[in-house]
Amino acid sequence: MMGKSKVFSVFMVIFYAILLFLVIADKNMIAMYMMAIGMLLEAIVNAFGVFKK
């Protein structure tokens, strides 16, 4: 589902790169919040893709 949106895919790559930087910088609470937001966004996009058909 998500592979069809190039803009969303690029956004998520940048989002997770920032997340990785925060983990490396030992900012674990912010990283956990970002991970939860990222997983929720991916789930919402997938749900819209499934119900759109």
Secondary structure, DSSP 8 states (H G I E B T S, - for coil): -GGG-HHHHHHHHHHHHHHHHHHHTT-HHHHHHHHHHHHHHHHHHHHHHHHH-
